[in-house]
Amino acid sequence: MSVIYFIRHGQASFASDHYDRLSDLGRRQSRILGDYLAHLGLRFDAACTGTLERQTETAEIVLSRMNDPGPTASAIKPGLNEYDSESIVSAQLPAMIERDPGLARDAEHMTDRRSFQRVFEGAMLRWASGRHDVPGVETWSDFAARVREAVEQVMSENGRGKTVAVFTSGGPTCATLHMAVGVSPAVAVRLNWQIRNTSVSEFKYSEQGIFLGSFNSVHHLQTLGEPELLTYR
């Protein structure tokens, strides 16, 4: 049986002019993961990533820290990109405010954590339901389908007994969980909010399909005893 390690990118530069790059902390998280994998003696037969800078930068750092990573570069698969949550929220918000005018105040104070959570959570769950699709915005079904296609490509390109690294984001990881164990889209979206930066989720695959091994492990960070290393975005 072969193994795919889904690795979420390090912390991105949230609230900056260029979100899609790793923060200093995100780079440190990635170095720690690479060193941890080197300590374990893990070797990848193949590695792939989406096109997002935070994904590719994480891959470069992690692979560079390993003693024998296998591949020195990652295959690019756009299907492993994260969904565009900003576009999803913007598309869902007008109908949400029409139904609950009080959300307009929250939408004006998105820097407030509670306001952000109410708007963001409501919009993402509407999107995941598939009942409120907006033209021009990727639907949950389309998102899950492109992730499935990318994952199936990874499986078909790598045969038995292979160990593959997939550097991606929380959304594709949870879409793969949806694919492997059948959790609902709503549960998959909620689980995405719990995935920590540089967490590792293990999936095993064979001719019978893909199966969950472990989910959202950050043992490499927890062993250092520095709470600030444990981040979600």
Secondary structure, 3 states (H helix, E strand, C coil): CEEEEEEECCCECCCCCCCCCECHHHHHHHHHHHHHHHHHCCCCCEEEECCCHHHHHHHHHHHHHCCCCCCCCCEECHHHCCCCHHHHHHHHHHHHHHHCCCHHHHHCCCCCHHHHHHHHHHHHHHHHHCCCCCCCCCCHHHHHHHHHHHHHHHHHHCCCCCEEEEEECHHHHHHHHHHHHCCCHHHHHHHHCCCCCCCEEEEEEECCEEEEEEEEECHHHHCCCCHHHCCCC
